[in-house]
């Protein structure tokens, strides 16, 4: 199985199983898990992971959040 597919499957599992139990916590749209899923799909594992980590670091109660889509791939 390709790493990207595995990571995206793990995110979908989190969204279906854990996220409903935890309730809404993300300050952004799309949610951080959806952002990571999209980032891996558009940018691959390395660049997508970097984007996802940067997003997760910003997702805290002292940040206003808001609409923050995955940036388009250059080129």
DALIN-V323889 format. One record per run of one state. SS is the DSSP state (H for helix, E for strand, L for the rest). FROM is the first residue (numbers start at 1). TO is the last residue. If there is no record, write none. Layout:
SS_FROM_TO + SS_FROM_TO
//
This chain:
L_1_2 + H_3_22 + L_23_27 + E_28_29 + L_30_31 + H_32_58 + L_59_65 + E_66_67 + L_68_75
//
